[in-house]
């Protein structure tokens, strides 16, 4: 059984977390550039220009893309034929993230829900682990900001509401959110499963790059339809009007109970910071 040293994982994850805070993924940069070309609103074009300039400055000057350096979210695919040697994987990920936030001079945003006392090191991380076949260990990390997370919702529709009900829920939510999630956004949509699974589907969907369509043609078409309707709302970059309210819709489905239609929306701001590292 292949083994991976805990120290190796910690160092690579620490480096990944710092990179994520400073480098906007290439697919997001490209989507912003393409949105700027399509825009007819001068103010919207100016905002998109500023977002692109911000991304370039962050990369060149090795600075965080945003003051909100987010909650640390991990999605782990743990190969059943591999083993972490030296410590448990959750403890390794916690240490790596805490080290990155300290050494990378990143804002620590985690606090007690009522007293609001800061935990001091941005822990605990939110870690979702899935056991999968094989010997690989795949660790995905997302820095999720509070402004967009606050605009996310889950609901239980009736089966009769179907796709039209899902669209209404998403469009009403995006319209009500307005400028709060710092548009242009990426909308993660989880459909099916259960009350607790749908939000995880929505968040996990945000890892799929904007230049990669869903492999199921039917879902890819629904994503395009919903994206068009969201952008027809006219909210625009930073809520100041324009054709670019959303850069992409990412949707994942799972089977659900015959009496239920769980739907969750996880909104991501324009600073969609995520990366992955694979061992060995």
Buried (B, 14 or more C-beta within 10 A) or exposed (E): EBEBBBEBBBEBBBBBBBBBBBBBBEBBBBBBEBBBEEBEBEBBBBBBBEBBEBBEEBBEEBEBBBEBBBBBBBBBBBBEEBBBEBBEBBEBBBBBBBBBBBEBEBBBBBEEEEEEEEEEBBBBBEBEBEEBEEBBBBBBBBBBBEBBBEBBBBBBBEEEBEEEBBBEBBBEBBEEBBBBBBBBBBBBBBBBBBEEBBBBBBBBBBBBBBEEBBEEEEBBEBBBEBBEBBBEBEBBBBBBBBBBBBBBBBBBBBEBEEEBBBBBBBBBBBBBBBBBBEBE
